[in-house]
Amino acid sequence: TEIDVPVPDEVPVMDQFGRTFNPLFLLVRRGQTVRFTNSEDDVHTVHLKDGSGETLFNVATLFGSTYEFTFDHEDSYDVVCNTHTEMQANILVVSSPYAVLADSDGIFTVRDMLPGTYTVTMLNGEDRYERDVEIVAGRNDIDLTGV
């Protein structure tokens, strides 16, 4: 069954400060807009490439400037600064409203899921693992170690 969960109104921000993209990784929903900002007195670029390496945009960013882009396709995107090649980040765009990032201990919470069977996809670097899980009403604890 299709579940209609609206795209969040919140606009995630990827900032440039200290010659680093902050955060280094963003997880966003398909259809969500990301705001790229430059919070330091240094000229940078935001060069976005899709999973096949094709450039989607490459804009210069001055101190205090912003650039917004709406992600219409699921993919893994690389973000680089052409001026400072050590500056790199990633954006993962998903269609599922149930995508979350685990904390440093591997703990995560997904709220407001309807009971049913779901396929859990776990990404860890380049590794991808999948497993079906049954979600029941109330709290569900799922152990994905050994997946």
C-alpha positions as CSV (number, residue, x, y, z in Angstrom):
1,T,0.0,0.0,0.0
2,E,1.1,3.5,-0.8
3,I,1.5,5.8,2.2
4,D,1.1,9.5,1.6
5,V,3.5,11.4,3.9
6,P,4.1,15.0,2.9
7,V,7.7,16.1,2.2
8,P,8.9,18.0,5.3
9,D,8.6,21.8,5.1
10,E,12.0,22.2,6.9
11,V,14.7,23.3,4.5
12,P,18.0,21.5,5.4
13,V,21.1,23.6,5.2
14,M,24.6,22.6,4.1
15,D,26.9,25.4,5.2
16,Q,30.5,26.2,4.2
17,F,32.6,27.2,7.1
18,G,36.2,26.4,8.2
19,R,36.8,25.1,4.7
20,T,34.4,22.3,5.4
21,F,30.8,21.5,4.3
22,N,28.7,21.3,7.4
23,P,27.2,18.8,7.8
24,L,29.4,16.4,5.7
25,F,26.3,14.2,5.0
26,L,22.6,15.1,4.5
27,L,19.7,12.8,4.2
28,V,16.7,14.4,2.4
29,R,13.4,13.4,0.8
30,R,12.8,13.5,-2.9
31,G,11.1,16.8,-3.6
32,Q,12.8,18.6,-0.7
33,T,14.8,21.8,-1.2
34,V,18.3,22.2,0.3
35,R,19.8,25.6,1.1
36,F,23.6,25.9,0.5
37,T,25.2,28.8,2.4
38,N,28.6,30.3,2.9
39,S,29.3,31.5,6.5
40,E,32.9,32.4,6.1
41,D,34.8,35.2,4.4
42,D,36.2,33.0,1.7
43,V,35.0,32.4,-1.8
44,H,33.8,28.8,-2.4
45,T,31.8,26.9,-5.0
46,V,29.1,24.4,-4.6
47,H,29.6,21.8,-7.3
48,L,26.9,19.1,-7.2
49,K,27.3,15.9,-9.1
50,D,24.7,13.0,-9.3
51,G,25.6,9.3,-8.9
52,S,26.8,9.0,-12.5
53,G,29.2,12.0,-12.1
54,E,27.1,14.4,-14.1
55,T,27.2,18.0,-12.9
56,L,23.8,19.4,-11.9
57,F,25.1,22.8,-11.0
58,N,28.3,24.6,-10.1
59,V,27.9,28.0,-8.4
60,A,30.2,30.4,-6.7
61,T,29.3,31.3,-3.1
62,L,30.5,34.5,-1.4
63,F,30.3,35.2,2.3
64,G,26.6,35.4,3.3
65,S,25.3,34.1,0.0
66,T,22.8,31.2,-0.4
67,Y,21.8,28.9,-3.2
68,E,18.7,26.6,-3.1
69,F,18.2,23.4,-5.1
70,T,15.2,21.0,-5.1
71,F,16.1,17.4,-5.3
72,D,13.6,15.7,-7.6
73,H,15.4,12.3,-8.0
74,E,16.5,9.6,-5.6
75,D,20.3,9.3,-5.9
76,S,23.5,9.8,-4.0
77,Y,25.1,13.1,-4.8
78,D,28.6,14.4,-4.3
79,V,29.2,18.0,-3.2
80,V,32.6,19.5,-3.8
81,C,34.2,23.0,-3.7
82,N,36.3,23.6,-6.8
83,T,38.3,26.2,-5.0
84,H,39.2,24.0,-2.0
85,T,39.3,20.4,-3.3
86,E,39.6,19.0,0.3
87,M,36.0,20.2,0.8
88,Q,33.7,17.3,0.0
89,A,30.2,16.2,1.3
90,N,27.4,13.8,0.3
91,I,23.7,14.1,0.0
92,L,21.4,11.0,-0.1
93,V,18.0,11.6,-1.6
94,V,15.3,9.0,-0.8
95,S,11.6,8.8,-1.4
96,S,10.7,6.9,1.8
97,P,9.4,9.1,4.6
98,Y,10.9,6.5,7.0
99,A,14.6,7.2,6.3
100,V,16.7,8.1,9.3
101,L,20.3,8.5,10.3
102,A,21.5,6.3,13.2
103,D,23.5,8.0,15.9
104,S,27.1,7.2,16.7
105,D,26.0,4.1,18.7
106,G,23.8,2.8,15.9
107,I,20.6,3.8,17.6
108,F,17.7,5.2,15.5
109,T,14.0,6.0,15.9
110,V,11.4,6.0,13.2
111,R,8.1,7.5,14.4
112,D,4.5,7.1,13.1
113,M,4.9,3.9,11.1
114,L,1.8,1.9,10.3
115,P,1.9,-1.8,11.3
116,G,3.0,-4.1,8.5
117,T,5.9,-5.7,6.8
118,Y,8.7,-3.4,5.7
119,T,12.1,-3.9,4.0
120,V,14.8,-2.2,6.0
121,T,17.7,-1.0,3.9
122,M,20.9,-0.2,5.9
123,L,23.7,1.7,4.3
124,N,27.2,1.8,5.9
125,G,29.7,3.5,3.6
126,E,29.5,1.5,0.4
127,D,27.9,-1.5,2.0
128,R,24.2,-2.1,1.6
129,Y,22.1,-4.6,3.6
130,E,18.4,-5.4,3.4
131,R,16.1,-7.4,5.6
132,D,12.3,-7.7,6.0
133,V,10.9,-6.7,9.4
134,E,7.4,-6.9,10.9
135,I,6.2,-3.7,12.6
136,V,3.4,-4.0,15.2
137,A,1.5,-1.3,17.0
138,G,3.5,0.3,19.8
139,R,7.3,0.2,20.4
140,N,9.4,-2.1,18.2
141,D,13.0,-2.9,18.9
142,I,14.9,-4.1,15.8
143,D,18.4,-5.4,16.0
144,L,20.2,-4.9,12.7
145,T,23.6,-6.3,13.9
146,G,24.7,-9.1,11.7
147,V,22.5,-8.0,8.8
